[in-house]
C-alpha cells in the first residue's frame, strides 16, 4: 500500500493517515503524542466479500463486512460497514502483512501486534 497525500483526506478526529492499493485500505488515527488511537483495515476490496477490521484504543478488535451499496436494478448507494458473524483473524493478519510491507514500521508494527492478539 502507498500513502494517500494528506491534502486529499478530509479533516477528522485526531491526525489521520490513509494507505491504499487496489485491494486494501488502511486508515490510522493518531493522538496528540503521535500514538495510534484507532485504525480500520479493509481487505478484499473489489471482491464479493470486502472485510473490515477495526480497533480503538481501550477496545477490542471488531470485524465487519462492507456492503458495497450495489442493488441490482437501482442506483448505487454508499458502502456501509455491516455486522458479521465469526471471522478468521489469521486471514486478516496475513492480508495485512502481505499489503503493508512498504509502510513505515512505526505504523505497521503496532497494528500487526494488535491483529496478533
FILUMZA-490401 format. One record per residue: residue number from 1; residue in one letter; x, y, z of N, C-alpha, C, O, CB in turn. Coordinates in nm, 3 decimals, m for minus. Glycine has a CB too. Example, Ala and Ser with C-alpha at 12.3 -4.5 7.8 and 13.67 -1.06 7.14 Angstrom:
# FILUMZA-490401
+------+------+---------+---------+---------+---------+---------+---------+---------+---------+---------+---------+---------+---------+---------+---------+---------+
! tifi ! vomi !      nX !      nY !      nZ !     caX !     caY !     caZ !      cX !      cY !      cZ !      oX !      oY !      oZ !     cbX !     cbY !     cbZ !
+------+------+---------+---------+---------+---------+---------+---------+---------+---------+---------+---------+---------+---------+---------+---------+---------+
!    1 !    a !   1.319 !  m0.569 !   0.780 !   1.230 !  m0.450 !   0.780 !   1.320 !  m0.330 !   0.780 !   1.424 !  m0.332 !   0.846 !   1.131 !  m0.447 !   0.905 !
!    2 !    s !   1.285 !  m0.225 !   0.708 !   1.367 !  m0.106 !   0.714 !   1.290 !   0.003 !   0.787 !   1.341 !   0.114 !   0.804 !   1.408 !  m0.060 !   0.572 !
+------+------+---------+---------+---------+---------+---------+---------+---------+---------+---------+---------+---------+---------+---------+---------+---------+
This chain:
# FILUMZA-490401
+------+------+---------+---------+---------+---------+---------+---------+---------+---------+---------+---------+---------+---------+---------+---------+---------+
! tifi ! vomi !      nX !      nY !      nZ !     caX !     caY !     caZ !      cX !      cY !      cZ !      oX !      oY !      oZ !     cbX !     cbY !     cbZ !
+------+------+---------+---------+---------+---------+---------+---------+---------+---------+---------+---------+---------+---------+---------+---------+---------+
!    1 !    x !   0.084 !  m0.118 !   0.000 !   0.000 !   0.000 !   0.000 !   0.088 !   0.123 !   0.000 !   0.200 !   0.121 !   0.050 !  m0.095 !   0.000 !   0.121 !
!    2 !    x !   0.036 !   0.230 !  m0.057 !   0.104 !   0.358 !  m0.053 !   0.017 !   0.460 !   0.019 !  m0.105 !   0.444 !   0.027 !   0.139 !   0.407 !  m0.196 !
!    3 !    x !   0.081 !   0.565 !   0.070 !   0.007 !   0.664 !   0.147 !  m0.063 !   0.763 !   0.055 !  m0.006 !   0.810 !  m0.043 !   0.101 !   0.738 !   0.243 !
!    4 !    x !  m0.187 !   0.793 !   0.089 !  m0.265 !   0.893 !   0.018 !  m0.219 !   1.030 !   0.070 !  m0.209 !   1.049 !   0.191 !  m0.420 !   0.872 !   0.039 !
!    5 !    x !  m0.191 !   1.126 !  m0.021 !  m0.144 !   1.257 !   0.026 !  m0.243 !   1.323 !   0.122 !  m0.364 !   1.315 !   0.101 !  m0.119 !   1.349 !  m0.094 !
!    6 !    x !  m0.192 !   1.388 !   0.228 !  m0.278 !   1.447 !   0.330 !  m0.381 !   1.545 !   0.277 !  m0.490 !   1.554 !   0.333 !  m0.193 !   1.516 !   0.431 !
!    7 !    x !  m0.349 !   1.619 !   0.171 !  m0.444 !   1.719 !   0.122 !  m0.569 !   1.654 !   0.059 !  m0.666 !   1.724 !   0.031 !  m0.376 !   1.809 !   0.020 !
!    8 !    x !  m0.566 !   1.523 !   0.035 !  m0.682 !   1.453 !  m0.019 !  m0.770 !   1.390 !   0.089 !  m0.870 !   1.326 !   0.058 !  m0.636 !   1.346 !  m0.115 !
!    9 !    x !  m0.732 !   1.408 !   0.215 !  m0.803 !   1.346 !   0.327 !  m0.886 !   1.451 !   0.401 !  m0.834 !   1.557 !   0.437 !  m0.704 !   1.277 !   0.425 !
!   10 !    x !  m1.013 !   1.421 !   0.423 !  m1.100 !   1.513 !   0.499 !  m1.053 !   1.521 !   0.643 !  m0.998 !   1.424 !   0.696 !  m1.248 !   1.467 !   0.493 !
!   11 !    x !  m1.074 !   1.633 !   0.705 !  m1.039 !   1.650 !   0.846 !  m1.126 !   1.560 !   0.932 !  m1.245 !   1.542 !   0.903 !  m1.054 !   1.799 !   0.890 !
!   12 !    x !  m1.068 !   1.502 !   1.036 !  m1.142 !   1.410 !   1.123 !  m1.085 !   1.419 !   1.263 !  m1.001 !   1.505 !   1.294 !  m1.134 !   1.264 !   1.070 !
!   13 !    x !  m1.133 !   1.328 !   1.349 !  m1.080 !   1.323 !   1.485 !  m0.932 !   1.285 !   1.480 !  m0.894 !   1.193 !   1.407 !  m1.159 !   1.221 !   1.571 !
!   14 !    x !  m0.850 !   1.354 !   1.554 !  m0.708 !   1.324 !   1.555 !  m0.644 !   1.345 !   1.419 !  m0.708 !   1.396 !   1.327 !  m0.685 !   1.182 !   1.600 !
!   15 !    x !  m0.521 !   1.305 !   1.406 !  m0.447 !   1.312 !   1.281 !  m0.466 !   1.180 !   1.207 !  m0.439 !   1.074 !   1.264 !  m0.295 !   1.342 !   1.307 !
!   16 !    x !  m0.512 !   1.184 !   1.084 !  m0.542 !   1.064 !   1.007 !  m0.440 !   1.043 !   0.896 !  m0.406 !   1.137 !   0.823 !  m0.682 !   1.071 !   0.948 !
!   17 !    x !  m0.393 !   0.919 !   0.883 !  m0.313 !   0.880 !   0.767 !  m0.387 !   0.767 !   0.697 !  m0.445 !   0.680 !   0.762 !  m0.167 !   0.835 !   0.809 !
!   18 !    x !  m0.385 !   0.769 !   0.563 !  m0.458 !   0.673 !   0.482 !  m0.361 !   0.609 !   0.384 !  m0.290 !   0.678 !   0.311 !  m0.577 !   0.740 !   0.407 !
!   19 !    x !  m0.360 !   0.476 !   0.384 !  m0.277 !   0.399 !   0.292 !  m0.371 !   0.315 !   0.206 !  m0.471 !   0.264 !   0.256 !  m0.172 !   0.308 !   0.369 !
!   20 !    x !  m0.340 !   0.301 !   0.077 !  m0.435 !   0.234 !  m0.011 !  m0.364 !   0.166 !  m0.127 !  m0.258 !   0.208 !  m0.172 !  m0.537 !   0.332 !  m0.063 !
!   21 !    x !  m0.426 !   0.059 !  m0.174 !  m0.390 !  m0.003 !  m0.301 !  m0.518 !  m0.062 !  m0.360 !  m0.627 !  m0.037 !  m0.307 !  m0.278 !  m0.114 !  m0.283 !
!   22 !    x !  m0.508 !  m0.136 !  m0.466 !  m0.627 !  m0.186 !  m0.535 !  m0.712 !  m0.280 !  m0.449 !  m0.832 !  m0.291 !  m0.473 !  m0.586 !  m0.258 !  m0.662 !
!   23 !    x !  m0.653 !  m0.347 !  m0.350 !  m0.725 !  m0.448 !  m0.272 !  m0.742 !  m0.414 !  m0.123 !  m0.812 !  m0.485 !  m0.051 !  m0.655 !  m0.578 !  m0.283 !
!   24 !    x !  m0.677 !  m0.304 !  m0.077 !  m0.675 !  m0.273 !   0.066 !  m0.684 !  m0.124 !   0.092 !  m0.644 !  m0.042 !   0.010 !  m0.548 !  m0.328 !   0.129 !
!   25 !    x !  m0.738 !  m0.089 !   0.208 !  m0.732 !   0.047 !   0.263 !  m0.695 !   0.034 !   0.409 !  m0.745 !  m0.054 !   0.480 !  m0.868 !   0.124 !   0.244 !
!   26 !    x !  m0.608 !   0.122 !   0.455 !  m0.573 !   0.129 !   0.596 !  m0.585 !   0.274 !   0.638 !  m0.518 !   0.362 !   0.585 !  m0.428 !   0.073 !   0.622 !
!   27 !    x !  m0.672 !   0.298 !   0.737 !  m0.691 !   0.430 !   0.794 !  m0.637 !   0.423 !   0.936 !  m0.676 !   0.336 !   1.014 !  m0.843 !   0.475 !   0.791 !
!   28 !    x !  m0.546 !   0.516 !   0.970 !  m0.483 !   0.516 !   1.102 !  m0.496 !   0.655 !   1.162 !  m0.452 !   0.754 !   1.104 !  m0.333 !   0.472 !   1.094 !
!   29 !    x !  m0.556 !   0.661 !   1.281 !  m0.572 !   0.786 !   1.353 !  m0.467 !   0.791 !   1.464 !  m0.440 !   0.691 !   1.530 !  m0.716 !   0.801 !   1.411 !
!   30 !    x !  m0.408 !   0.911 !   1.482 !  m0.304 !   0.931 !   1.582 !  m0.349 !   1.035 !   1.684 !  m0.420 !   1.130 !   1.649 !  m0.171 !   0.974 !   1.517 !
!   31 !    x !  m0.308 !   1.016 !   1.809 !  m0.339 !   1.110 !   1.916 !  m0.238 !   1.223 !   1.920 !  m0.154 !   1.238 !   1.831 !  m0.343 !   1.040 !   2.050 !
!   32 !    x !  m0.248 !   1.303 !   2.024 !  m0.163 !   1.421 !   2.039 !  m0.015 !   1.387 !   2.050 !   0.070 !   1.470 !   2.017 !  m0.206 !   1.498 !   2.161 !
!   33 !    x !   0.017 !   1.267 !   2.097 !   0.157 !   1.226 !   2.113 !   0.201 !   1.133 !   2.001 !   0.298 !   1.058 !   2.016 !   0.176 !   1.157 !   2.249 !
!   34 !    x !   0.131 !   1.138 !   1.887 !   0.159 !   1.054 !   1.769 !   0.145 !   0.905 !   1.796 !   0.206 !   0.823 !   1.727 !   0.298 !   1.081 !   1.719 !
!   35 !    x !   0.064 !   0.868 !   1.898 !   0.037 !   0.727 !   1.924 !  m0.088 !   0.688 !   1.845 !  m0.178 !   0.770 !   1.823 !   0.018 !   0.700 !   2.078 !
!   36 !    x !  m0.093 !   0.562 !   1.803 !  m0.210 !   0.514 !   1.731 !  m0.326 !   0.502 !   1.829 !  m0.316 !   0.435 !   1.931 !  m0.181 !   0.378 !   1.662 !
!   37 !    x !  m0.438 !   0.568 !   1.794 !  m0.556 !   0.562 !   1.881 !  m0.671 !   0.485 !   1.815 !  m0.769 !   0.449 !   1.881 !  m0.601 !   0.703 !   1.916 !
!   38 !    x !  m0.658 !   0.460 !   1.684 !  m0.765 !   0.390 !   1.613 !  m0.713 !   0.349 !   1.476 !  m0.629 !   0.418 !   1.417 !  m0.892 !   0.480 !   1.600 !
!   39 !    x !  m0.764 !   0.236 !   1.424 !  m0.738 !   0.203 !   1.284 !  m0.853 !   0.122 !   1.225 !  m0.929 !   0.057 !   1.297 !  m0.606 !   0.126 !   1.270 !
!   40 !    x !  m0.863 !   0.128 !   1.093 !  m0.952 !   0.043 !   1.015 !  m0.868 !  m0.015 !   0.902 !  m0.803 !   0.057 !   0.828 !  m1.078 !   0.124 !   0.959 !
!   41 !    x !  m0.870 !  m0.147 !   0.891 !  m0.802 !  m0.215 !   0.782 !  m0.907 !  m0.285 !   0.698 !  m0.976 !  m0.375 !   0.747 !  m0.694 !  m0.315 !   0.834 !
!   42 !    x !  m0.919 !  m0.244 !   0.573 !  m1.016 !  m0.302 !   0.480 !  m0.940 !  m0.392 !   0.383 !  m0.840 !  m0.350 !   0.325 !  m1.097 !  m0.191 !   0.403 !
!   43 !    x !  m0.985 !  m0.514 !   0.366 !  m0.919 !  m0.606 !   0.274 !  m1.024 !  m0.682 !   0.193 !  m1.138 !  m0.698 !   0.236 !  m0.828 !  m0.705 !   0.351 !
!   44 !    x !  m0.981 !  m0.727 !   0.076 !  m1.077 !  m0.790 !  m0.015 !  m1.152 !  m0.687 !  m0.097 !  m1.256 !  m0.718 !  m0.155 !  m1.175 !  m0.876 !   0.063 !
!   45 !    x !  m1.099 !  m0.565 !  m0.104 !  m1.162 !  m0.458 !  m0.180 !  m1.177 !  m0.502 !  m0.326 !  m1.083 !  m0.556 !  m0.385 !  m1.080 !  m0.325 !  m0.170 !
!   46 !    x !  m1.293 !  m0.479 !  m0.383 !  m1.316 !  m0.517 !  m0.521 !  m1.358 !  m0.662 !  m0.540 !  m1.372 !  m0.708 !  m0.653 !  m1.194 !  m0.492 !  m0.600 !
!   47 !    x !  m1.378 !  m0.734 !  m0.430 !  m1.423 !  m0.873 !  m0.437 !  m1.567 !  m0.881 !  m0.385 !  m1.624 !  m0.781 !  m0.341 !  m1.329 !  m0.967 !  m0.355 !
!   48 !    x !  m1.623 !  m0.998 !  m0.390 !  m1.760 !  m1.017 !  m0.342 !  m1.770 !  m1.004 !  m0.190 !  m1.879 !  m0.984 !  m0.137 !  m1.812 !  m1.153 !  m0.385 !
!   49 !    x !  m1.657 !  m1.015 !  m0.119 !  m1.662 !  m1.008 !   0.027 !  m1.549 !  m0.920 !   0.081 !  m1.446 !  m0.970 !   0.126 !  m1.653 !  m1.149 !   0.088 !
!   50 !    x !  m1.571 !  m0.789 !   0.077 !  m1.476 !  m0.698 !   0.139 !  m1.499 !  m0.700 !   0.289 !  m1.613 !  m0.696 !   0.335 !  m1.490 !  m0.553 !   0.081 !
!   51 !    x !  m1.390 !  m0.707 !   0.366 !  m1.398 !  m0.716 !   0.512 !  m1.325 !  m0.599 !   0.575 !  m1.237 !  m0.538 !   0.514 !  m1.338 !  m0.850 !   0.561 !
!   52 !    x !  m1.362 !  m0.568 !   0.699 !  m1.303 !  m0.458 !   0.773 !  m1.268 !  m0.505 !   0.914 !  m1.349 !  m0.569 !   0.982 !  m1.398 !  m0.336 !   0.778 !
!   53 !    x !  m1.148 !  m0.473 !   0.957 !  m1.106 !  m0.494 !   1.096 !  m1.087 !  m0.355 !   1.155 !  m1.015 !  m0.272 !   1.099 !  m0.974 !  m0.583 !   1.107 !
!   54 !    x !  m1.153 !  m0.331 !   1.268 !  m1.146 !  m0.201 !   1.333 !  m1.095 !  m0.217 !   1.476 !  m1.123 !  m0.317 !   1.542 !  m1.283 !  m0.131 !   1.332 !
!   55 !    x !  m1.022 !  m0.118 !   1.522 !  m0.973 !  m0.117 !   1.659 !  m0.967 !   0.027 !   1.707 !  m0.929 !   0.117 !   1.632 !  m0.833 !  m0.186 !   1.670 !
!   56 !    x !  m1.005 !   0.049 !   1.832 !  m0.989 !   0.177 !   1.903 !  m0.916 !   0.149 !   2.033 !  m0.936 !   0.046 !   2.096 !  m1.128 !   0.246 !   1.930 !
!   57 !    x !  m0.830 !   0.242 !   2.071 !  m0.757 !   0.228 !   2.196 !  m0.855 !   0.202 !   2.310 !  m0.957 !   0.271 !   2.321 !  m0.671 !   0.354 !   2.225 !
!   58 !    x !  m0.826 !   0.104 !   2.392 !  m0.912 !   0.070 !   2.504 !  m1.025 !  m0.024 !   2.468 !  m1.109 !  m0.055 !   2.553 !  m0.968 !   0.194 !   2.563 !
!   59 !    x !  m1.029 !  m0.069 !   2.343 !  m1.136 !  m0.158 !   2.298 !  m1.073 !  m0.280 !   2.233 !  m0.951 !  m0.287 !   2.217 !  m1.231 !  m0.085 !   2.199 !
!   60 !    x !  m1.156 !  m0.376 !   2.198 !  m1.105 !  m0.496 !   2.131 !  m1.122 !  m0.482 !   1.979 !  m1.189 !  m0.391 !   1.931 !  m1.178 !  m0.622 !   2.183 !
!   61 !    x !  m1.061 !  m0.572 !   1.906 !  m1.070 !  m0.573 !   1.760 !  m1.212 !  m0.616 !   1.720 !  m1.268 !  m0.710 !   1.777 !  m0.963 !  m0.668 !   1.697 !
!   62 !    x !  m1.268 !  m0.545 !   1.622 !  m1.401 !  m0.579 !   1.570 !  m1.390 !  m0.610 !   1.422 !  m1.309 !  m0.551 !   1.350 !  m1.502 !  m0.463 !   1.594 !
!   63 !    x !  m1.471 !  m0.703 !   1.377 !  m1.471 !  m0.744 !   1.237 !  m1.609 !  m0.719 !   1.177 !  m1.711 !  m0.744 !   1.242 !  m1.431 !  m0.893 !   1.223 !
!   64 !    x !  m1.612 !  m0.670 !   1.054 !  m1.736 !  m0.645 !   0.984 !  m1.717 !  m0.672 !   0.836 !  m1.605 !  m0.693 !   0.788 !  m1.785 !  m0.500 !   1.008 !
!   65 !    x !  m1.827 !  m0.672 !   0.764 !  m1.825 !  m0.679 !   0.618 !  m1.860 !  m0.542 !   0.562 !  m1.918 !  m0.458 !   0.631 !  m1.925 !  m0.788 !   0.565 !
!   66 !    x !  m1.823 !  m0.520 !   0.437 !  m1.861 !  m0.398 !   0.368 !  m1.973 !  m0.432 !   0.271 !  m1.955 !  m0.515 !   0.182 !  m1.739 !  m0.332 !   0.295 !
!   67 !    x !  m2.087 !  m0.368 !   0.288 !  m2.197 !  m0.377 !   0.191 !  m2.166 !  m0.269 !   0.088 !  m2.169 !  m0.150 !   0.119 !  m2.341 !  m0.356 !   0.259 !
!   68 !    x !  m2.135 !  m0.310 !  m0.035 !  m2.088 !  m0.215 !  m0.136 !  m2.195 !  m0.122 !  m0.190 !  m2.165 !  m0.033 !  m0.270 !  m2.029 !  m0.290 !  m0.249 !
!   69 !    x !  m2.319 !  m0.139 !  m0.147 !  m2.425 !  m0.049 !  m0.190 !  m2.485 !  m0.082 !  m0.326 !  m2.570 !  m0.010 !  m0.376 !  m2.374 !   0.088 !  m0.193 !
!   70 !    x !  m2.440 !  m0.192 !  m0.385 !  m2.492 !  m0.234 !  m0.515 !  m2.623 !  m0.309 !  m0.496 !  m2.629 !  m0.408 !  m0.424 !  m2.390 !  m0.324 !  m0.590 !
!   71 !    x !  m2.727 !  m0.261 !  m0.561 !  m2.857 !  m0.328 !  m0.561 !  m2.898 !  m0.340 !  m0.707 !  m2.923 !  m0.239 !  m0.772 !  m2.966 !  m0.249 !  m0.475 !
!   72 !    x !  m2.907 !  m0.463 !  m0.759 !  m2.942 !  m0.479 !  m0.900 !  m3.072 !  m0.404 !  m0.935 !  m3.172 !  m0.415 !  m0.864 !  m2.957 !  m0.627 !  m0.934 !
!   73 !    x !  m3.067 !  m0.328 !  m1.044 !  m3.185 !  m0.257 !  m1.092 !  m3.207 !  m0.122 !  m1.027 !  m3.310 !  m0.058 !  m1.053 !  m3.304 !  m0.340 !  m1.070 !
!   74 !    x !  m3.113 !  m0.075 !  m0.943 !  m3.130 !   0.057 !  m0.882 !  m2.996 !   0.131 !  m0.879 !  m2.892 !   0.075 !  m0.915 !  m3.187 !   0.044 !  m0.738 !
!   75 !    x !  m3.001 !   0.256 !  m0.837 !  m2.880 !   0.336 !  m0.829 !  m2.789 !   0.284 !  m0.718 !  m2.836 !   0.233 !  m0.616 !  m2.914 !   0.484 !  m0.805 !
!   76 !    x !  m2.658 !   0.297 !  m0.740 !  m2.562 !   0.255 !  m0.639 !  m2.574 !   0.344 !  m0.515 !  m2.584 !   0.466 !  m0.526 !  m2.417 !   0.259 !  m0.695 !
!   77 !    x !  m2.573 !   0.282 !  m0.400 !  m2.578 !   0.352 !  m0.272 !  m2.436 !   0.360 !  m0.214 !  m2.344 !   0.297 !  m0.266 !  m2.674 !   0.281 !  m0.173 !
!   78 !    x !  m2.420 !   0.436 !  m0.108 !  m2.290 !   0.444 !  m0.040 !  m2.260 !   0.312 !   0.029 !  m2.350 !   0.247 !   0.082 !  m2.289 !   0.561 !   0.064 !
!   79 !    x !  m2.133 !   0.271 !   0.028 !  m2.096 !   0.149 !   0.101 !  m2.119 !   0.167 !   0.251 !  m2.104 !   0.277 !   0.305 !  m1.949 !   0.112 !   0.074 !
!   80 !    x !  m2.156 !   0.057 !   0.318 !  m2.180 !   0.058 !   0.461 !  m2.102 !  m0.054 !   0.527 !  m2.082 !  m0.160 !   0.467 !  m2.330 !   0.046 !   0.492 !
!   81 !    x !  m2.059 !  m0.032 !   0.649 !  m1.999 !  m0.138 !   0.729 !  m2.113 !  m0.206 !   0.803 !  m2.188 !  m0.141 !   0.875 !  m1.888 !  m0.083 !   0.828 !
!   82 !    x !  m2.124 !  m0.338 !   0.787 !  m2.235 !  m0.413 !   0.848 !  m2.181 !  m0.524 !   0.937 !  m2.073 !  m0.578 !   0.914 !  m2.327 !  m0.472 !   0.739 !
!   83 !    x !  m2.258 !  m0.557 !   1.040 !  m2.219 !  m0.662 !   1.134 !  m2.202 !  m0.795 !   1.061 !  m2.268 !  m0.822 !   0.961 !  m2.324 !  m0.676 !   1.247 !
!   84 !    x !  m2.113 !  m0.875 !   1.113 !  m2.084 !  m1.004 !   1.053 !  m2.064 !  m1.106 !   1.163 !  m2.033 !  m1.071 !   1.277 !  m1.960 !  m0.997 !   0.961 !
!   85 !    x !  m2.080 !  m1.231 !   1.129 !  m2.060 !  m1.339 !   1.223 !  m1.913 !  m1.369 !   1.246 !  m1.830 !  m1.278 !   1.239 !  m2.130 !  m1.463 !   1.175 !
!   86 !    x !  m1.879 !  m1.494 !   1.273 !  m1.741 !  m1.533 !   1.302 !  m1.646 !  m1.494 !   1.188 !  m1.684 !  m1.493 !   1.071 !  m1.733 !  m1.683 !   1.327 !
!   87 !    x !  m1.525 !  m1.463 !   1.225 !  m1.426 !  m1.427 !   1.125 !  m1.297 !  m1.503 !   1.149 !  m1.283 !  m1.572 !   1.250 !  m1.401 !  m1.277 !   1.126 !
!   88 !    x !  m1.205 !  m1.490 !   1.058 !  m1.077 !  m1.561 !   1.064 !  m0.965 !  m1.460 !   1.087 !  m0.913 !  m1.402 !   0.991 !  m1.052 !  m1.643 !   0.933 !
!   89 !    x !  m0.927 !  m1.437 !   1.213 !  m0.823 !  m1.338 !   1.243 !  m0.693 !  m1.364 !   1.167 !  m0.624 !  m1.269 !   1.128 !  m0.795 !  m1.337 !   1.391 !
!   90 !    x !  m0.660 !  m1.491 !   1.146 !  m0.536 !  m1.524 !   1.075 !  m0.539 !  m1.470 !   0.932 !  m0.437 !  m1.425 !   0.882 !  m0.515 !  m1.676 !   1.074 !
!   91 !    x !  m0.656 !  m1.475 !   0.867 !  m0.668 !  m1.422 !   0.730 !  m0.645 !  m1.271 !   0.728 !  m0.578 !  m1.220 !   0.638 !  m0.806 !  m1.454 !   0.672 !
!   92 !    x !  m0.700 !  m1.200 !   0.827 !  m0.681 !  m1.055 !   0.835 !  m0.534 !  m1.022 !   0.857 !  m0.480 !  m0.931 !   0.793 !  m0.767 !  m0.994 !   0.948 !
!   93 !    x !  m0.469 !  m1.095 !   0.946 !  m0.327 !  m1.072 !   0.974 !  m0.243 !  m1.100 !   0.850 !  m0.154 !  m1.022 !   0.818 !  m0.280 !  m1.159 !   1.091 !
!   94 !    x !  m0.269 !  m1.210 !   0.781 !  m0.192 !  m1.243 !   0.661 !  m0.213 !  m1.139 !   0.552 !  m0.118 !  m1.101 !   0.483 !  m0.232 !  m1.381 !   0.609 !
!   95 !    x !  m0.337 !  m1.091 !   0.535 !  m0.365 !  m0.987 !   0.435 !  m0.291 !  m0.859 !   0.470 !  m0.236 !  m0.792 !   0.383 !  m0.517 !  m0.960 !   0.425 !
!   96 !    x !  m0.290 !  m0.825 !   0.600 !  m0.221 !  m0.704 !   0.643 !  m0.071 !  m0.715 !   0.618 !  m0.010 !  m0.623 !   0.564 !  m0.248 !  m0.677 !   0.792 !
!   97 !    x !  m0.012 !  m0.827 !   0.656 !   0.133 !  m0.846 !   0.637 !   0.170 !  m0.839 !   0.489 !   0.271 !  m0.778 !   0.453 !   0.178 !  m0.980 !   0.696 !
!   98 !    x !   0.089 !  m0.901 !   0.404 !   0.118 !  m0.902 !   0.260 !   0.109 !  m0.762 !   0.199 !   0.182 !  m0.730 !   0.106 !   0.023 !  m0.996 !   0.188 !
!   99 !    x !   0.019 !  m0.678 !   0.251 !  m0.006 !  m0.548 !   0.191 !   0.075 !  m0.434 !   0.253 !   0.088 !  m0.328 !   0.191 !  m0.150 !  m0.515 !   0.202 !
!  100 !    x !   0.129 !  m0.453 !   0.372 !   0.184 !  m0.340 !   0.448 !   0.336 !  m0.330 !   0.447 !   0.392 !  m0.251 !   0.522 !   0.138 !  m0.348 !   0.588 !
!  101 !    x !   0.402 !  m0.407 !   0.364 !   0.548 !  m0.408 !   0.364 !   0.612 !  m0.272 !   0.343 !   0.719 !  m0.246 !   0.399 !   0.596 !  m0.500 !   0.259 !
!  102 !    x !   0.550 !  m0.185 !   0.265 !   0.607 !  m0.054 !   0.236 !   0.570 !   0.054 !   0.336 !   0.610 !   0.169 !   0.320 !   0.566 !  m0.011 !   0.101 !
!  103 !    x !   0.494 !   0.019 !   0.438 !   0.450 !   0.117 !   0.537 !   0.555 !   0.128 !   0.647 !   0.612 !   0.028 !   0.690 !   0.312 !   0.079 !   0.598 !
!  104 !    x !   0.579 !   0.250 !   0.692 !   0.674 !   0.279 !   0.800 !   0.649 !   0.183 !   0.917 !   0.536 !   0.170 !   0.962 !   0.661 !   0.427 !   0.847 !
!  105 !    x !   0.754 !   0.114 !   0.966 !   0.739 !   0.021 !   1.078 !   0.676 !   0.083 !   1.202 !   0.613 !   0.012 !   1.280 !   0.873 !  m0.037 !   1.114 !
!  106 !    x !   0.692 !   0.213 !   1.223 !   0.632 !   0.281 !   1.338 !   0.480 !   0.272 !   1.331 !   0.413 !   0.271 !   1.434 !   0.676 !   0.429 !   1.344 !
!  107 !    x !   0.425 !   0.265 !   1.211 !   0.281 !   0.249 !   1.191 !   0.246 !   0.101 !   1.182 !   0.153 !   0.055 !   1.247 !   0.235 !   0.323 !   1.063 !
!  108 !    x !   0.321 !   0.027 !   1.101 !   0.290 !  m0.113 !   1.071 !   0.300 !  m0.205 !   1.192 !   0.209 !  m0.285 !   1.215 !   0.381 !  m0.162 !   0.963 !
!  109 !    x !   0.406 !  m0.197 !   1.268 !   0.432 !  m0.294 !   1.374 !   0.328 !  m0.292 !   1.487 !   0.286 !  m0.399 !   1.531 !   0.569 !  m0.269 !   1.431 !
!  110 !    x !   0.284 !  m0.175 !   1.537 !   0.180 !  m0.180 !   1.641 !   0.048 !  m0.240 !   1.591 !  m0.021 !  m0.310 !   1.665 !   0.154 !  m0.039 !   1.695 !
!  111 !    x !   0.015 !  m0.215 !   1.466 !  m0.108 !  m0.271 !   1.411 !  m0.095 !  m0.422 !   1.397 !  m0.188 !  m0.496 !   1.429 !  m0.141 !  m0.207 !   1.274 !
!  112 !    x !   0.020 !  m0.466 !   1.349 !   0.046 !  m0.612 !   1.340 !   0.031 !  m0.677 !   1.477 !  m0.030 !  m0.783 !   1.490 !   0.188 !  m0.639 !   1.283 !
!  113 !    x !   0.086 !  m0.613 !   1.578 !   0.079 !  m0.668 !   1.714 !  m0.067 !  m0.678 !   1.761 !  m0.107 !  m0.778 !   1.819 !   0.161 !  m0.580 !   1.811 !
!  114 !    x !  m0.146 !  m0.573 !   1.735 !  m0.287 !  m0.576 !   1.775 !  m0.361 !  m0.686 !   1.702 !  m0.444 !  m0.754 !   1.763 !  m0.354 !  m0.441 !   1.746 !
!  115 !    x !  m0.334 !  m0.706 !   1.575 !  m0.401 !  m0.811 !   1.497 !  m0.361 !  m0.951 !   1.543 !  m0.435 !  m1.046 !   1.521 !  m0.371 !  m0.794 !   1.349 !
!  116 !    x !  m0.244 !  m0.964 !   1.605 !  m0.199 !  m1.095 !   1.653 !  m0.260 !  m1.132 !   1.788 !  m0.258 !  m1.249 !   1.826 !  m0.047 !  m1.095 !   1.664 !
!  117 !    x !  m0.312 !  m1.035 !   1.860 !  m0.367 !  m1.061 !   1.994 !  m0.495 !  m1.141 !   1.989 !  m0.553 !  m1.171 !   2.093 !  m0.393 !  m0.932 !   2.066 !
+------+------+---------+---------+---------+---------+---------+---------+---------+---------+---------+---------+---------+---------+---------+---------+---------+
